[in-house]
Amino acid sequence: MSDRITVEELAELMKKAAGVTVAPDELQRRSDSGFDSFGLDSLGLLGIVGELENRYGTPMPPDAEKSKSPRQFLELVNSALLAGA
């Protein structure tokens, strides 16, 4: 387990925690698109945040669950994980 979340891991988490299937390459290509355009709502994003908190044993940034796009989410979560490393 690394101290960074990749696009591939985010796609996997979207499927596991929210039941939303998106190919990692599409997520990468459309990383500035809103999560809603992928079919992920705020409850699904909250599930992803919870899964990450369980995985890393540390709270995620409070704004993580309010992220609008995959890029914003990854930047926020990865900067928090790097700071905590």
A tleap script that builds the chain and sets N, CA, C and O, in Angstrom:
source leaprc.protein.ff14SB
mol = sequence {
  NMET SER ASP ARG ILE THR VAL GLU GLU LEU
  ALA GLU LEU MET LYS LYS ALA ALA GLY VAL
  THR VAL ALA PRO ASP GLU LEU GLN ARG ARG
  SER ASP SER GLY PHE ASP SER PHE GLY LEU
  ASP SER LEU GLY LEU LEU GLY ILE VAL GLY
  GLU LEU GLU ASN ARG TYR GLY THR PRO MET
  PRO PRO ASP ALA GLU LYS SER LYS SER PRO
  ARG GLN PHE LEU GLU LEU VAL ASN SER ALA
  LEU LEU ALA GLY CALA
}
set mol.1.N position { 0.848 -1.185 0.000 }
set mol.1.CA position { 0.000 0.000 0.000 }
set mol.1.C position { 0.886 1.238 0.000 }
set mol.1.O position { 1.784 1.371 0.831 }
set mol.2.N position { 0.630 2.122 -0.918 }
set mol.2.CA position { 1.461 3.321 -1.035 }
set mol.2.C position { 0.827 4.474 -0.271 }
set mol.2.O position { -0.260 4.340 0.291 }
set mol.3.N position { 1.511 5.595 -0.259 }
set mol.3.CA position { 0.972 6.769 0.428 }
set mol.3.C position { 0.323 7.739 -0.559 }
set mol.3.O position { 0.162 8.924 -0.271 }
set mol.4.N position { -0.045 7.211 -1.728 }
set mol.4.CA position { -0.759 7.993 -2.737 }
set mol.4.C position { -1.875 7.155 -3.324 }
set mol.4.O position { -1.723 5.950 -3.523 }
set mol.5.N position { -2.995 7.798 -3.601 }
set mol.5.CA position { -4.112 7.129 -4.264 }
set mol.5.C position { -3.973 7.411 -5.758 }
set mol.5.O position { -3.851 8.563 -6.173 }
set mol.6.N position { -3.992 6.360 -6.550 }
set mol.6.CA position { -3.895 6.512 -8.004 }
set mol.6.C position { -5.297 6.577 -8.609 }
set mol.6.O position { -6.294 6.305 -7.940 }
set mol.7.N position { -5.346 6.938 -9.874 }
set mol.7.CA position { -6.618 6.959 -10.599 }
set mol.7.C position { -7.207 5.548 -10.627 }
set mol.7.O position { -8.420 5.376 -10.504 }
set mol.8.N position { -6.350 4.546 -10.786 }
set mol.8.CA position { -6.809 3.157 -10.801 }
set mol.8.C position { -7.458 2.785 -9.472 }
set mol.8.O position { -8.506 2.141 -9.446 }
set mol.9.N position { -6.833 3.193 -8.369 }
set mol.9.CA position { -7.398 2.903 -7.052 }
set mol.9.C position { -8.715 3.643 -6.839 }
set mol.9.O position { -9.648 3.101 -6.245 }
set mol.10.N position { -8.789 4.876 -7.323 }
set mol.10.CA position { -10.033 5.628 -7.194 }
set mol.10.C position { -11.151 4.949 -7.973 }
set mol.10.O position { -12.278 4.858 -7.485 }
set mol.11.N position { -10.856 4.473 -9.172 }
set mol.11.CA position { -11.860 3.761 -9.965 }
set mol.11.C position { -12.326 2.504 -9.229 }
set mol.11.O position { -13.514 2.181 -9.228 }
set mol.12.N position { -11.392 1.808 -8.613 }
set mol.12.CA position { -11.711 0.602 -7.837 }
set mol.12.C position { -12.584 0.958 -6.625 }
set mol.12.O position { -13.549 0.258 -6.317 }
set mol.13.N position { -12.235 2.044 -5.949 }
set mol.13.CA position { -13.019 2.491 -4.790 }
set mol.13.C position { -14.421 2.937 -5.197 }
set mol.13.O position { -15.386 2.700 -4.471 }
set mol.14.N position { -14.531 3.578 -6.351 }
set mol.14.CA position { -15.850 4.010 -6.826 }
set mol.14.C position { -16.751 2.798 -7.030 }
set mol.14.O position { -17.944 2.842 -6.731 }
set mol.15.N position { -16.171 1.721 -7.540 }
set mol.15.CA position { -16.953 0.500 -7.758 }
set mol.15.C position { -17.286 -0.179 -6.430 }
set mol.15.O position { -18.425 -0.591 -6.206 }
set mol.16.N position { -16.294 -0.294 -5.557 }
set mol.16.CA position { -16.478 -1.013 -4.295 }
set mol.16.C position { -17.408 -0.264 -3.336 }
set mol.16.O position { -18.318 -0.858 -2.759 }
set mol.17.N position { -17.177 1.031 -3.171 }
set mol.17.CA position { -17.911 1.788 -2.154 }
set mol.17.C position { -19.219 2.380 -2.661 }
set mol.17.O position { -20.120 2.661 -1.869 }
set mol.18.N position { -19.334 2.572 -3.976 }
set mol.18.CA position { -20.521 3.256 -4.490 }
set mol.18.C position { -21.211 2.507 -5.634 }
set mol.18.O position { -22.264 2.935 -6.107 }
set mol.19.N position { -20.628 1.401 -6.075 }
set mol.19.CA position { -21.240 0.644 -7.155 }
set mol.19.C position { -21.197 1.324 -8.505 }
set mol.19.O position { -21.993 1.011 -9.390 }
set mol.20.N position { -20.263 2.262 -8.669 }
set mol.20.CA position { -20.128 3.007 -9.927 }
set mol.20.C position { -18.899 2.486 -10.661 }
set mol.20.O position { -17.781 2.563 -10.152 }
set mol.21.N position { -19.115 1.960 -11.849 }
set mol.21.CA position { -18.010 1.402 -12.634 }
set mol.21.C position { -17.552 2.406 -13.681 }
set mol.21.O position { -18.318 2.814 -14.554 }
set mol.22.N position { -16.288 2.793 -13.575 }
set mol.22.CA position { -15.671 3.706 -14.532 }
set mol.22.C position { -14.277 3.164 -14.833 }
set mol.22.O position { -13.527 2.825 -13.917 }
set mol.23.N position { -13.938 3.084 -16.100 }
set mol.23.CA position { -12.598 2.629 -16.484 }
set mol.23.C position { -11.569 3.667 -16.025 }
set mol.23.O position { -11.794 4.868 -16.174 }
set mol.24.N position { -10.445 3.213 -15.471 }
set mol.24.CA position { -9.421 4.147 -15.009 }
set mol.24.C position { -8.962 5.130 -16.084 }
set mol.24.O position { -8.721 6.300 -15.786 }
set mol.25.N position { -8.837 4.663 -17.353 }
set mol.25.CA position { -8.377 5.583 -18.401 }
set mol.25.C position { -9.416 6.677 -18.671 }
set mol.25.O position { -9.058 7.814 -18.977 }
set mol.26.N position { -10.699 6.332 -18.557 }
set mol.26.CA position { -11.733 7.351 -18.729 }
set mol.26.C position { -11.711 8.332 -17.565 }
set mol.26.O position { -11.881 9.536 -17.758 }
set mol.27.N position { -11.503 7.818 -16.361 }
set mol.27.CA position { -11.415 8.677 -15.181 }
set mol.27.C position { -10.238 9.644 -15.321 }
set mol.27.O position { -10.340 10.816 -14.958 }
set mol.28.N position { -9.129 9.143 -15.848 }
set mol.28.CA position { -7.947 9.981 -16.075 }
set mol.28.C position { -8.234 11.061 -17.119 }
set mol.28.O position { -7.916 12.233 -16.921 }
set mol.29.N position { -8.834 10.648 -18.226 }
set mol.29.CA position { -9.144 11.586 -19.314 }
set mol.29.C position { -10.115 12.668 -18.878 }
set mol.29.O position { -10.000 13.821 -19.295 }
set mol.30.N position { -11.057 12.303 -18.052 }
set mol.30.CA position { -12.108 13.238 -17.641 }
set mol.30.C position { -11.951 13.646 -16.180 }
set mol.30.O position { -12.945 13.850 -15.483 }
set mol.31.N position { -10.717 13.766 -15.715 }
set mol.31.CA position { -10.469 13.999 -14.293 }
set mol.31.C position { -10.979 15.347 -13.784 }
set mol.31.O position { -11.116 15.540 -12.576 }
set mol.32.N position { -11.259 16.275 -14.692 }
set mol.32.CA position { -11.811 17.562 -14.269 }
set mol.32.C position { -13.338 17.594 -14.359 }
set mol.32.O position { -13.963 18.588 -13.988 }
set mol.33.N position { -13.934 16.510 -14.852 }
set mol.33.CA position { -15.394 16.429 -14.904 }
set mol.33.C position { -15.934 16.208 -13.496 }
set mol.33.O position { -15.251 15.658 -12.633 }
set mol.34.N position { -17.154 16.641 -13.282 }
set mol.34.CA position { -17.767 16.454 -11.974 }
set mol.34.C position { -18.035 14.992 -11.694 }
set mol.34.O position { -18.312 14.219 -12.611 }
set mol.35.N position { -17.953 14.604 -10.417 }
set mol.35.CA position { -18.259 13.235 -10.043 }
set mol.35.C position { -19.661 12.844 -10.492 }
set mol.35.O position { -19.914 11.684 -10.817 }
set mol.36.N position { -20.574 13.815 -10.508 }
set mol.36.CA position { -21.947 13.516 -10.920 }
set mol.36.C position { -22.019 13.040 -12.369 }
set mol.36.O position { -22.922 12.282 -12.723 }
set mol.37.N position { -21.083 13.473 -13.207 }
set mol.37.CA position { -21.091 13.027 -14.605 }
set mol.37.C position { -20.701 11.548 -14.732 }
set mol.37.O position { -20.932 10.927 -15.770 }
set mol.38.N position { -20.112 10.994 -13.676 }
set mol.38.CA position { -19.775 9.568 -13.644 }
set mol.38.C position { -20.876 8.763 -12.946 }
set mol.38.O position { -20.821 7.534 -12.901 }
set mol.39.N position { -21.875 9.468 -12.403 }
set mol.39.CA position { -22.950 8.801 -11.679 }
set mol.39.C position { -22.668 8.632 -10.197 }
set mol.39.O position { -23.341 7.851 -9.524 }
set mol.40.N position { -21.683 9.354 -9.683 }
set mol.40.CA position { -21.322 9.262 -8.270 }
set mol.40.C position { -21.923 10.445 -7.530 }
set mol.40.O position { -21.672 11.599 -7.878 }
set mol.41.N position { -22.720 10.154 -6.507 }
set mol.41.CA position { -23.320 11.237 -5.725 }
set mol.41.C position { -22.532 11.451 -4.430 }
set mol.41.O position { -21.528 10.782 -4.186 }
set mol.42.N position { -22.999 12.389 -3.607 }
set mol.42.CA position { -22.270 12.751 -2.388 }
set mol.42.C position { -22.211 11.581 -1.404 }
set mol.42.O position { -21.224 11.430 -0.684 }
set mol.43.N position { -23.247 10.765 -1.368 }
set mol.43.CA position { -23.239 9.606 -0.478 }
set mol.43.C position { -22.183 8.591 -0.926 }
set mol.43.O position { -21.500 7.994 -0.094 }
set mol.44.N position { -22.054 8.400 -2.228 }
set mol.44.CA position { -21.024 7.509 -2.755 }
set mol.44.C position { -19.628 8.011 -2.430 }
set mol.44.O position { -18.742 7.230 -2.084 }
set mol.45.N position { -19.440 9.315 -2.544 }
set mol.45.CA position { -18.137 9.914 -2.230 }
set mol.45.C position { -17.832 9.758 -0.739 }
set mol.45.O position { -16.687 9.522 -0.357 }
set mol.46.N position { -18.851 9.891 0.089 }
set mol.46.CA position { -18.687 9.696 1.525 }
set mol.46.C position { -18.251 8.255 1.814 }
set mol.46.O position { -17.424 8.015 2.694 }
set mol.47.N position { -18.812 7.306 1.069 }
set mol.47.CA position { -18.405 5.908 1.214 }
set mol.47.C position { -16.946 5.693 0.849 }
set mol.47.O position { -16.245 4.917 1.498 }
set mol.48.N position { -16.493 6.378 -0.189 }
set mol.48.CA position { -15.086 6.284 -0.602 }
set mol.48.C position { -14.181 6.863 0.476 }
set mol.48.O position { -13.145 6.284 0.804 }
set mol.49.N position { -14.575 8.002 1.023 }
set mol.49.CA position { -13.782 8.624 2.098 }
set mol.49.C position { -13.698 7.673 3.296 }
set mol.49.O position { -12.628 7.492 3.876 }
set mol.50.N position { -14.826 7.071 3.659 }
set mol.50.CA position { -14.839 6.120 4.775 }
set mol.50.C position { -13.937 4.922 4.519 }
set mol.50.O position { -13.224 4.471 5.415 }
set mol.51.N position { -13.969 4.417 3.310 }
set mol.51.CA position { -13.114 3.281 2.939 }
set mol.51.C position { -11.634 3.661 3.066 }
set mol.51.O position { -10.830 2.871 3.559 }
set mol.52.N position { -11.280 4.864 2.622 }
set mol.52.CA position { -9.883 5.320 2.730 }
set mol.52.C position { -9.472 5.509 4.182 }
set mol.52.O position { -8.348 5.179 4.560 }
set mol.53.N position { -10.371 6.034 4.989 }
set mol.53.CA position { -10.061 6.221 6.412 }
set mol.53.C position { -9.810 4.877 7.086 }
set mol.53.O position { -8.910 4.751 7.916 }
set mol.54.N position { -10.608 3.877 6.726 }
set mol.54.CA position { -10.394 2.530 7.273 }
set mol.54.C position { -9.083 1.941 6.785 }
set mol.54.O position { -8.346 1.322 7.554 }
set mol.55.N position { -8.797 2.134 5.508 }
set mol.55.CA position { -7.595 1.565 4.909 }
set mol.55.C position { -6.321 2.153 5.500 }
set mol.55.O position { -5.366 1.430 5.784 }
set mol.56.N position { -6.315 3.477 5.684 }
set mol.56.CA position { -5.098 4.147 6.149 }
set mol.56.C position { -5.096 4.428 7.645 }
set mol.56.O position { -4.077 4.855 8.187 }
set mol.57.N position { -6.224 4.196 8.325 }
set mol.57.CA position { -6.291 4.405 9.767 }
set mol.57.C position { -6.114 5.846 10.175 }
set mol.57.O position { -5.642 6.138 11.274 }
set mol.58.N position { -6.492 6.743 9.294 }
set mol.58.CA position { -6.350 8.165 9.585 }
set mol.58.C position { -7.513 8.925 8.949 }
set mol.58.O position { -8.002 8.530 7.890 }
set mol.59.N position { -7.960 10.009 9.582 }
set mol.59.CA position { -9.055 10.772 8.978 }
set mol.59.C position { -8.610 11.469 7.690 }
set mol.59.O position { -7.485 11.956 7.580 }
set mol.60.N position { -9.507 11.501 6.744 }
set mol.60.CA position { -9.261 12.233 5.503 }
set mol.60.C position { -9.628 13.701 5.736 }
set mol.60.O position { -10.349 14.016 6.683 }
set mol.61.N position { -9.137 14.598 4.878 }
set mol.61.CA position { -9.463 16.019 5.037 }
set mol.61.C position { -10.979 16.220 5.010 }
set mol.61.O position { -11.676 15.541 4.256 }
set mol.62.N position { -11.502 17.151 5.828 }
set mol.62.CA position { -12.944 17.373 5.885 }
set mol.62.C position { -13.557 17.736 4.532 }
set mol.62.O position { -14.725 17.437 4.283 }
set mol.63.N position { -12.791 18.367 3.670 }
set mol.63.CA position { -13.318 18.777 2.368 }
set mol.63.C position { -13.287 17.662 1.324 }
set mol.63.O position { -13.804 17.847 0.222 }
set mol.64.N position { -12.695 16.511 1.644 }
set mol.64.CA position { -12.579 15.428 0.666 }
set mol.64.C position { -13.947 14.990 0.167 }
set mol.64.O position { -14.125 14.747 -1.027 }
set mol.65.N position { -14.905 14.890 1.064 }
set mol.65.CA position { -16.238 14.428 0.664 }
set mol.65.C position { -17.025 15.481 -0.101 }
set mol.65.O position { -18.109 15.205 -0.616 }
set mol.66.N position { -16.476 16.690 -0.173 }
set mol.66.CA position { -17.129 17.765 -0.932 }
set mol.66.C position { -16.459 18.022 -2.271 }
set mol.66.O position { -16.844 18.935 -3.001 }
set mol.67.N position { -15.451 17.211 -2.592 }
set mol.67.CA position { -14.732 17.381 -3.859 }
set mol.67.C position { -15.697 17.266 -5.029 }
set mol.67.O position { -16.613 16.443 -5.021 }
set mol.68.N position { -15.477 18.098 -6.025 }
set mol.68.CA position { -16.346 18.113 -7.197 }
set mol.68.C position { -15.857 17.214 -8.322 }
set mol.68.O position { -16.658 16.743 -9.129 }
set mol.69.N position { -14.546 16.970 -8.386 }
set mol.69.CA position { -13.991 16.206 -9.501 }
set mol.69.C position { -12.952 15.203 -8.989 }
set mol.69.O position { -12.411 15.365 -7.896 }
set mol.70.N position { -12.683 14.177 -9.780 }
set mol.70.CA position { -11.636 13.224 -9.400 }
set mol.70.C position { -10.279 13.898 -9.161 }
set mol.70.O position { -9.570 13.556 -8.215 }
set mol.71.N position { -9.924 14.857 -10.024 }
set mol.71.CA position { -8.630 15.545 -9.842 }
set mol.71.C position { -8.575 16.258 -8.489 }
set mol.71.O position { -7.592 16.139 -7.758 }
set mol.72.N position { -9.621 16.990 -8.167 }
set mol.72.CA position { -9.670 17.718 -6.895 }
set mol.72.C position { -9.587 16.741 -5.718 }
set mol.72.O position { -8.856 16.982 -4.757 }
set mol.73.N position { -10.330 15.650 -5.798 }
set mol.73.CA position { -10.331 14.644 -4.733 }
set mol.73.C position { -8.939 14.047 -4.540 }
set mol.73.O position { -8.439 13.976 -3.417 }
set mol.74.N position { -8.316 13.618 -5.637 }
set mol.74.CA position { -6.995 12.994 -5.549 }
set mol.74.C position { -5.947 13.959 -5.014 }
set mol.74.O position { -5.109 13.573 -4.199 }
set mol.75.N position { -5.983 15.203 -5.460 }
set mol.75.CA position { -5.009 16.184 -4.967 }
set mol.75.C position { -5.171 16.394 -3.468 }
set mol.75.O position { -4.182 16.435 -2.736 }
set mol.76.N position { -6.403 16.525 -3.010 }
set mol.76.CA position { -6.676 16.769 -1.595 }
set mol.76.C position { -6.268 15.573 -0.737 }
set mol.76.O position { -5.569 15.731 0.265 }
set mol.77.N position { -6.703 14.387 -1.131 }
set mol.77.CA position { -6.414 13.180 -0.343 }
set mol.77.C position { -4.927 12.865 -0.383 }
set mol.77.O position { -4.346 12.526 0.648 }
set mol.78.N position { -4.299 12.970 -1.547 }
set mol.78.CA position { -2.875 12.637 -1.636 }
set mol.78.C position { -2.010 13.629 -0.863 }
set mol.78.O position { -1.011 13.228 -0.267 }
set mol.79.N position { -2.367 14.900 -0.859 }
set mol.79.CA position { -1.575 15.862 -0.080 }
set mol.79.C position { -1.718 15.566 1.410 }
set mol.79.O position { -0.761 15.729 2.167 }
set mol.80.N position { -2.902 15.134 1.838 }
set mol.80.CA position { -3.101 14.784 3.255 }
set mol.80.C position { -2.312 13.511 3.610 }
set mol.80.O position { -1.703 13.430 4.677 }
set mol.81.N position { -2.330 12.529 2.711 }
set mol.81.CA position { -1.592 11.294 2.976 }
set mol.81.C position { -0.083 11.554 3.017 }
set mol.81.O position { 0.621 10.994 3.857 }
set mol.82.N position { 0.410 12.397 2.117 }
set mol.82.CA position { 1.847 12.707 2.111 }
set mol.82.C position { 2.245 13.482 3.365 }
set mol.82.O position { 3.324 13.267 3.918 }
set mol.83.N position { 1.372 14.381 3.811 }
set mol.83.CA position { 1.674 15.164 5.017 }
set mol.83.C position { 1.702 14.273 6.255 }
set mol.83.O position { 2.459 14.517 7.194 }
set mol.84.N position { 0.866 13.240 6.241 }
set mol.84.CA position { 0.804 12.339 7.385 }
set mol.84.C position { 1.862 11.245 7.358 }
set mol.84.O position { 2.034 10.515 8.334 }
set mol.85.N position { 2.569 11.134 6.243 }
set mol.85.CA position { 3.559 10.052 6.101 }
set mol.85.C position { 4.832 10.347 6.852 }
set mol.85.O position { 5.761 9.540 6.833 }
savepdb mol mol.pdb
quit
